[in-house]
Amino acid sequence: MAQDNRGGPSSRGGNNRGGPGGRGPGGKGGFGKGPARPARVETYEDVKLLSRGEGFRIDKSVVVEKGSHRPVKTEYRLTRDGLPGVQVFQRLADAQTASTAPLPEPEPEAAPESPVEVAAEAAAEGGAAVLPPVEDAAPSPEEATEH
């Protein structure tokens, strides 16, 4: 007699591919189906001052779940005089090291060049320099003869 493979799962071993995606009876499976995402949990942020010195301040910021009070994310924020904004670190040791590190030198602002310096540079490069018209300090004859 021929074996009938149609119907329910066989009682013999073999490959039981009875659920969605073929991963056993009722199992999750299939391409692109991962575990279900958990519902979004409400959180709040707790910020505490850890250390303060001359010209710097380190705060600890912890994002915590509301119900279980489980920490989700911890970061250390360094505020330092002479630096714009706040620097964020994942480790306290890194924030402490940065708080005592020498400040970077501020970039000198480029002074506006005078037209004579621009012309001298252009002449040195072999280009023709065009100087802007120079105004005379002496009054014109029309201005001097006003009554």
ChimeraX attribute file (.defattr): number of C-alpha atoms within 10 A of each C-alpha:
attribute: neighborCount
match mode: 1-to-1
recipient: residues
	/A:1	3
	/A:2	4
	/A:3	5
	/A:4	7
	/A:5	8
	/A:6	7
	/A:7	6
	/A:8	8
	/A:9	14
	/A:10	12
	/A:11	7
	/A:12	7
	/A:13	7
	/A:14	8
	/A:15	11
	/A:16	15
	/A:17	14
	/A:18	14
	/A:19	14
	/A:20	13
	/A:21	15
	/A:22	15
	/A:23	15
	/A:24	14
	/A:25	13
	/A:26	12
	/A:27	13
	/A:28	14
	/A:29	15
	/A:30	12
	/A:31	6
	/A:32	6
	/A:33	9
	/A:34	9
	/A:35	8
	/A:36	6
	/A:37	6
	/A:38	6
	/A:39	6
	/A:40	6
	/A:41	10
	/A:42	9
	/A:43	17
	/A:44	13
	/A:45	15
	/A:46	12
	/A:47	15
	/A:48	12
	/A:49	12
	/A:50	13
	/A:51	12
	/A:52	14
	/A:53	10
	/A:54	9
	/A:55	11
	/A:56	17
	/A:57	19
	/A:58	23
	/A:59	19
	/A:60	20
	/A:61	18
	/A:62	19
	/A:63	17
	/A:64	19
	/A:65	16
	/A:66	13
	/A:67	9
	/A:68	9
	/A:69	11
	/A:70	12
	/A:71	15
	/A:72	12
	/A:73	12
	/A:74	17
	/A:75	17
	/A:76	25
	/A:77	21
	/A:78	25
	/A:79	20
	/A:80	21
	/A:81	13
	/A:82	12
	/A:83	13
	/A:84	8
	/A:85	10
	/A:86	13
	/A:87	15
	/A:88	17
	/A:89	17
	/A:90	13
	/A:91	13
	/A:92	18
	/A:93	11
	/A:94	13
	/A:95	22
	/A:96	17
	/A:97	9
	/A:98	16
	/A:99	22
	/A:100	13
	/A:101	9
	/A:102	7
	/A:103	12
	/A:104	8
	/A:105	7
	/A:106	8
	/A:107	6
	/A:108	6
	/A:109	6
	/A:110	6
	/A:111	6
	/A:112	6
	/A:113	8
	/A:114	8
	/A:115	13
	/A:116	13
	/A:117	10
	/A:118	14
	/A:119	17
	/A:120	14
	/A:121	13
	/A:122	14
	/A:123	13
	/A:124	11
	/A:125	10
	/A:126	9
	/A:127	11
	/A:128	11
	/A:129	16
	/A:130	12
	/A:131	10
	/A:132	9
	/A:133	6
	/A:134	6
	/A:135	6
	/A:136	7
	/A:137	6
	/A:138	8
	/A:139	9
	/A:140	9
	/A:141	8
	/A:142	7
	/A:143	9
	/A:144	9
	/A:145	8
	/A:146	6
	/A:147	4
